[in-house]
């Protein structure tokens, strides 16, 4: 499934909406030239990484929760939820917390 050609928020949203697992999504980010930094996680969100697109237009936060489940959130900026950035829903628009958390396949 990795194509090495996933560069925009819309590309990532298409993958997470259709269903993808954490490992494949991270492999695809690497193949597409995205960079990864450690994400600050809490007791509920767990640990993860923020992946930033090569042109810094968007980012995706991929988190592994303490219960073993994983989720992703796509943002309209490079900081994975930094001040001023908005999480995007399946339509590429800012959305509620429930609309912008995409469960990843096991």
C-alpha beads as a LAMMPS data file, in Angstrom:
LAMMPS data file: protein, C-alpha beads

106 atoms
105 bonds

1 atom types
1 bond types

-500.0 500.0 xlo xhi
-500.0 500.0 ylo yhi
-500.0 500.0 zlo zhi

Masses

1 110.0

Atoms # bond

1 1 1 0.000 0.000 0.000
2 1 1 2.814 2.527 0.584
3 1 1 3.229 4.647 -2.507
4 1 1 5.895 7.154 -1.574
5 1 1 3.643 9.800 -3.079
6 1 1 1.461 10.938 -0.167
7 1 1 2.155 14.646 0.292
8 1 1 -1.024 16.526 1.197
9 1 1 -3.515 16.479 4.060
10 1 1 -6.148 15.207 1.610
11 1 1 -3.872 12.259 0.655
12 1 1 -3.483 11.279 4.314
13 1 1 -7.178 11.756 5.066
14 1 1 -8.056 9.423 2.186
15 1 1 -5.836 6.721 3.733
16 1 1 -7.119 7.015 7.286
17 1 1 -10.776 7.210 6.266
18 1 1 -10.473 4.059 4.130
19 1 1 -8.623 2.270 6.942
20 1 1 -4.906 1.750 7.428
21 1 1 -2.718 0.404 10.213
22 1 1 -0.132 2.433 12.131
23 1 1 2.920 0.623 10.758
24 1 1 1.869 0.976 7.122
25 1 1 0.974 4.642 7.624
26 1 1 4.381 5.355 9.185
27 1 1 6.241 3.427 6.459
28 1 1 4.354 5.461 3.868
29 1 1 5.271 8.740 5.605
30 1 1 8.949 7.766 5.444
31 1 1 8.717 6.727 1.774
32 1 1 7.044 10.055 0.973
33 1 1 9.839 12.089 2.585
34 1 1 7.968 13.234 5.693
35 1 1 9.952 13.945 8.876
36 1 1 9.084 12.603 12.307
37 1 1 9.435 14.116 15.767
38 1 1 8.384 12.705 19.126
39 1 1 4.884 13.787 20.182
40 1 1 4.068 14.754 23.740
41 1 1 1.354 12.414 24.916
42 1 1 -0.656 12.193 28.088
43 1 1 -1.968 9.311 30.139
44 1 1 -4.939 8.874 27.766
45 1 1 -3.344 9.639 24.390
46 1 1 -0.182 7.615 24.934
47 1 1 3.015 8.045 22.948
48 1 1 3.518 8.783 19.307
49 1 1 5.041 10.885 16.583
50 1 1 4.229 13.987 14.607
51 1 1 4.917 13.506 10.906
52 1 1 5.410 16.704 8.885
53 1 1 4.998 16.886 5.100
54 1 1 8.043 17.812 2.982
55 1 1 6.635 21.265 2.135
56 1 1 5.503 21.884 5.753
57 1 1 1.877 22.428 4.673
58 1 1 0.389 19.746 6.920
59 1 1 1.154 17.166 9.581
60 1 1 -0.258 14.007 11.074
61 1 1 -0.071 12.972 14.711
62 1 1 0.010 9.181 15.103
63 1 1 -0.494 7.996 18.673
64 1 1 -0.389 4.606 20.412
65 1 1 -2.712 4.605 23.413
66 1 1 -1.895 2.669 26.618
67 1 1 -4.607 0.106 25.750
68 1 1 -2.757 -0.787 22.518
69 1 1 -5.112 0.967 20.112
70 1 1 -3.800 3.650 17.757
71 1 1 -5.266 6.766 16.207
72 1 1 -4.276 9.575 13.882
73 1 1 -5.156 13.247 13.587
74 1 1 -4.375 15.331 10.498
75 1 1 -3.579 19.053 10.895
76 1 1 -3.502 22.039 8.552
77 1 1 0.006 23.026 9.633
78 1 1 3.411 21.458 10.313
79 1 1 3.244 21.278 14.122
80 1 1 0.858 18.402 14.761
81 1 1 -1.585 20.553 16.697
82 1 1 0.601 23.539 17.530
83 1 1 -1.156 26.815 18.415
84 1 1 -3.086 28.164 15.427
85 1 1 -3.374 24.783 13.708
86 1 1 -6.651 22.949 13.305
87 1 1 -7.368 19.236 13.218
88 1 1 -9.168 18.220 10.024
89 1 1 -12.202 15.971 9.572
90 1 1 -12.736 13.460 6.746
91 1 1 -13.724 16.320 4.410
92 1 1 -10.505 18.284 5.017
93 1 1 -12.284 20.909 7.115
94 1 1 -11.737 21.783 10.785
95 1 1 -13.909 19.543 12.932
96 1 1 -14.819 18.492 16.432
97 1 1 -12.630 16.211 18.516
98 1 1 -14.787 13.202 17.610
99 1 1 -14.678 14.028 13.891
100 1 1 -10.901 14.445 13.775
101 1 1 -9.726 11.308 15.628
102 1 1 -9.276 8.441 13.157
103 1 1 -8.831 4.978 14.626
104 1 1 -6.109 3.001 12.917
105 1 1 -6.485 -0.683 12.096
106 1 1 -4.806 -3.182 14.460

Bonds

1 1 1 2
2 1 2 3
3 1 3 4
4 1 4 5
5 1 5 6
6 1 6 7
7 1 7 8
8 1 8 9
9 1 9 10
10 1 10 11
11 1 11 12
12 1 12 13
13 1 13 14
14 1 14 15
15 1 15 16
16 1 16 17
17 1 17 18
18 1 18 19
19 1 19 20
20 1 20 21
21 1 21 22
22 1 22 23
23 1 23 24
24 1 24 25
25 1 25 26
26 1 26 27
27 1 27 28
28 1 28 29
29 1 29 30
30 1 30 31
31 1 31 32
32 1 32 33
33 1 33 34
34 1 34 35
35 1 35 36
36 1 36 37
37 1 37 38
38 1 38 39
39 1 39 40
40 1 40 41
41 1 41 42
42 1 42 43
43 1 43 44
44 1 44 45
45 1 45 46
46 1 46 47
47 1 47 48
48 1 48 49
49 1 49 50
50 1 50 51
51 1 51 52
52 1 52 53
53 1 53 54
54 1 54 55
55 1 55 56
56 1 56 57
57 1 57 58
58 1 58 59
59 1 59 60
60 1 60 61
61 1 61 62
62 1 62 63
63 1 63 64
64 1 64 65
65 1 65 66
66 1 66 67
67 1 67 68
68 1 68 69
69 1 69 70
70 1 70 71
71 1 71 72
72 1 72 73
73 1 73 74
74 1 74 75
75 1 75 76
76 1 76 77
77 1 77 78
78 1 78 79
79 1 79 80
80 1 80 81
81 1 81 82
82 1 82 83
83 1 83 84
84 1 84 85
85 1 85 86
86 1 86 87
87 1 87 88
88 1 88 89
89 1 89 90
90 1 90 91
91 1 91 92
92 1 92 93
93 1 93 94
94 1 94 95
95 1 95 96
96 1 96 97
97 1 97 98
98 1 98 99
99 1 99 100
100 1 100 101
101 1 101 102
102 1 102 103
103 1 103 104
104 1 104 105
105 1 105 106
